[in-house]
């Protein structure tokens, strides 16, 4: 691991060599330099063939990112900033956030619970008080 690699979490690092970049002109406002600078950034990472993830985490990531992958490659666009450097940092941060969510362990299953008898009684008492209040608002002839 070099200092230049992308740190996802302790023990999980994406080597810079696995990332590929493309740059193009960004749309939107930008002053005189908008037509000359390639500030839009496309960051691609091959999730299906990466050596950075163990097999179990790779399978989990492929399953969770399936709707974002094209042939096993995750692509992130960034044209939020006018600067290419800031867009590169933004794309890297978004990649890290996506990978953290994708490889996170599944949540523990919910244990079904029942409301206590006291809670049920309080709820029913509250309902009957409310019904009584509304009953008193009616006309006497009803």
C-alpha positions as a printed NumPy array, in Angstrom:
array([[  0.   ,   0.   ,   0.   ],
       [  1.33 ,   3.41 ,  -0.905],
       [  0.261,   6.717,   0.581],
       [ -1.389,   7.526,  -2.729],
       [ -3.902,   4.632,  -2.559],
       [ -7.564,   5.215,  -1.673],
       [ -8.271,   4.185,   1.916],
       [-11.842,   2.879,   2.215],
       [-11.642,   1.638,   5.806],
       [ -8.975,  -0.026,   7.96 ],
       [ -7.762,  -3.077,   6.088],
       [ -9.454,  -2.109,   2.81 ],
       [ -7.517,  -0.009,   0.302],
       [ -8.142,   0.557,  -3.407],
       [ -4.826,   0.855,  -5.304],
       [ -4.579,   3.913,  -7.562],
       [ -3.457,   1.596, -10.362],
       [ -6.986,   0.108, -10.49 ],
       [ -8.635,   3.493, -11.032],
       [ -9.018,   4.967, -14.499],
       [ -9.807,   8.607, -15.184],
       [-11.386,  10.436, -18.105],
       [-11.686,  14.182, -18.398],
       [-13.968,  16.288, -20.536],
       [-15.442,  19.742, -20.716],
       [-18.057,  20.43 , -18.12 ],
       [-21.403,  21.997, -18.922],
       [-22.801,  24.989, -17.091],
       [-21.308,  28.303, -16.007],
       [-17.572,  28.773, -15.791],
       [-16.582,  32.068, -17.3  ],
       [-14.005,  32.377, -20.053],
       [-12.291,  29.097, -19.238],
       [-15.379,  26.9  , -19.599],
       [-14.648,  26.047, -23.24 ],
       [-10.959,  25.344, -22.763],
       [-10.58 ,  23.376, -19.516],
       [-11.434,  19.738, -19.035],
       [-12.884,  20.014, -15.532],
       [-15.497,  17.233, -15.734],
       [-14.191,  13.974, -14.274],
       [-15.177,  10.337, -14.859],
       [-13.708,   7.848, -12.399],
       [-13.988,   4.14 , -13.257],
       [-13.166,   1.139, -11.082],
       [-13.481,  -2.494, -12.161],
       [-15.257,  -4.057,  -9.182],
       [-15.573,  -7.486, -10.808],
       [-11.821,  -7.917, -11.353],
       [-10.347,  -5.984,  -8.444],
       [ -7.656,  -7.453,  -6.221],
       [ -8.502,  -4.971,  -3.45 ],
       [-11.57 ,  -6.887,  -2.229],
       [-11.672, -10.425,  -0.853],
       [-14.054, -12.772,  -2.702],
       [-16.891, -12.467,  -0.166],
       [-16.781,  -8.662,  -0.143],
       [-16.488,  -8.539,  -3.945],
       [-19.625, -10.679,  -4.317],
       [-21.492,  -8.49 ,  -1.807],
       [-20.377,  -5.321,  -3.613],
       [-21.352,  -6.712,  -7.025],
       [-24.786,  -7.654,  -5.686],
       [-25.418,  -4.282,  -4.011],
       [-24.02 ,  -2.142,  -6.835],
       [-25.578,  -4.21 ,  -9.637],
       [-27.788,  -1.368, -10.9  ],
       [-24.768,   0.995, -11.15 ],
       [-22.332,  -1.385, -12.843],
       [-21.699,  -1.778, -16.567],
       [-19.809,  -5.021, -17.26 ],
       [-18.595,  -5.029, -13.646],
       [-17.208,  -1.48 , -13.844],
       [-18.41 ,   1.274, -11.516],
       [-18.267,   4.764, -13.049],
       [-18.689,   8.018, -11.141],
       [-19.077,  11.418, -12.832],
       [-18.285,  14.691, -11.132],
       [-18.725,  18.162, -12.556],
       [-19.799,  19.854,  -9.329],
       [-16.833,  22.226,  -9.174],
       [-15.091,  24.393, -11.758],
       [-11.743,  22.89 , -10.839],
       [-10.636,  19.486, -12.125],
       [ -8.738,  18.836,  -8.887],
       [-11.836,  19.443,  -6.754],
       [-13.905,  17.249,  -9.072],
       [-11.288,  14.477,  -8.75 ],
       [-11.462,  14.694,  -4.963],
       [-15.262,  14.693,  -5.085],
       [-15.318,  11.591,  -7.314],
       [-12.879,   9.781,  -5.01 ],
       [-14.951,  10.658,  -1.936],
       [-18.128,   9.418,  -3.632],
       [-16.396,   6.184,  -4.678],
       [-15.229,   5.573,  -1.101],
       [-18.737,   6.239,   0.253],
       [-20.294,   3.839,  -2.278],
       [-17.77 ,   1.094,  -1.515],
       [-18.217,   1.503,   2.264],
       [-21.982,   1.038,   1.874],
       [-21.582,  -1.818,  -0.607],
       [-19.243,  -3.933,   1.546],
       [-20.911,  -3.214,   4.903],
       [-22.272,  -6.318,   6.622],
       [-26.041,  -6.795,   6.394],
       [-28.029,  -5.391,   9.332],
       [-29.121,  -7.749,  12.076],
       [-32.61 ,  -9.117,  11.5  ],
       [-35.351,  -7.407,  13.483],
       [-36.667,  -9.319,  16.457],
       [-40.458,  -9.124,  16.394],
       [-41.872,  -7.665,  19.598],
       [-45.324,  -7.177,  21.058],
       [-46.538,  -4.046,  22.807],
       [-46.887,  -4.53 ,  26.558],
       [-50.319,  -4.939,  28.078],
       [-49.964,  -1.51 ,  29.747],
       [-49.147,   0.143,  26.416],
       [-52.191,  -1.467,  24.775],
       [-54.434,  -0.343,  27.659],
       [-53.072,   3.227,  27.534],
       [-53.661,   3.384,  23.779],
       [-57.245,   2.121,  24.091],
       [-57.942,   4.496,  26.996],
       [-56.625,   7.409,  24.945],
       [-58.834,   6.394,  22.013],
       [-61.922,   6.185,  24.205],
       [-61.17 ,   9.617,  25.752],
       [-60.872,  11.099,  22.278],
       [-64.142,   9.432,  21.176],
       [-65.882,  10.774,  24.3  ],
       [-64.624,  14.3  ,  23.542],
       [-65.951,  14.093,  19.993],
       [-69.245,  12.647,  21.206],
       [-69.75 ,  15.728,  23.407],
       [-69.285,  18.003,  20.387],
       [-72.267,  16.525,  18.545],
       [-75.738,  18.023,  18.49 ],
       [-78.066,  16.603,  21.112],
       [-80.594,  15.367,  18.534],
       [-78.116,  12.97 ,  16.89 ]])
